[in-house]
Amino acid sequence: IDFDLILENIKDLNSLVGEGISQIEHTPRGARLRWPEPLPLTLYQNGIVVGNGAFRPYQHPSAQQCLQDIMDGYFPSELQPRYPDGI
């Protein structure tokens, strides 16, 4: 696993979705600025945790797919149904 590539691609993906940029949230009385909620990705020596999900060892197929998506420069495909515009 190329951790340097993963970290670099995460930085690039974060900039694509506007990390650090507030978004307009419409409310019944107008609108307000809202900061996007981050989704943590924790890399351990022997596995990963995405958000509040379960620990997955690197040998697990879903962990391998998640990291491969990131190494290929894409958002993890497992997140697309919940975050179609990226997270």
N, C-alpha and C positions, 0 to 999 in steps of 0.2 A: 504494500500500500504506500503510495507516494503522498505522505502527509503534507509536504510543502505544496504540491499541486492542489490538494484538497483545500488547504487554507487560502491559497491564491484565488482559486475559483469561487470559493465562498465569498471572498471580498468582492470579486467582480459581480457575482449574482446579487449581492446586497446592494451594490451601487445601481444595478439595473432596476430594482424595485424602489429606489429612492430612499435608501437608509439615511436616517437623520433628517428627513424632510417630512414636515407635517402634512396631513391631508385634510380636506374639507369634509366635515360630517354635517349633513343636514339634520336639523332638529325641528320640532313642531313650531318653535318660535324664531327660527332663522337658521343659523349655521355656526359652527365652531371649529377650531382647529383640533385635530386629533393626531397623536403620534401612533404609528402602526405598532401593533404588538409583535415583539420578536418571537421567533420560534427557536429555542436553543437546540444546538446539536453538540452533544458532549462526546468527545473522542477519548476512549480509554486505551490502555495498552493492549487489551484483549477484546474490545468491542465498542459499540456505540449505543447512545440513547438519543432519540429524536423527540423533542418536546417533553411531555410527561409520560412517554411510552415506556415500554419494557426494555431492559437491557438486551441487546442482541450481540452475540459473539460474531467476530469477523467471518467465521466460517458459515454462518447462517445465510441462506440464499437472499433473504430480504435485505440484510446488511450489505452484502456484496453488491446487490443491485442499486441500493441507495448511494453507496460510495462510487460505484462506476458511473452513475448518472452525474454526480458532482465532478468527477475527474474528467468526464466528457464535456463539461461546461454547461450542464443542464440542471434545472431544479429537480430534485428527486421525484420520480414519476409517482411514487406513493402519495405525494402531497398534492398532486394535480386536482383530484376531485374536491378537496377542501379549499385549495388556494389556486384557482385557475390563472390568476395574474401573477403568481409567484409570492413568496413569503420571505 
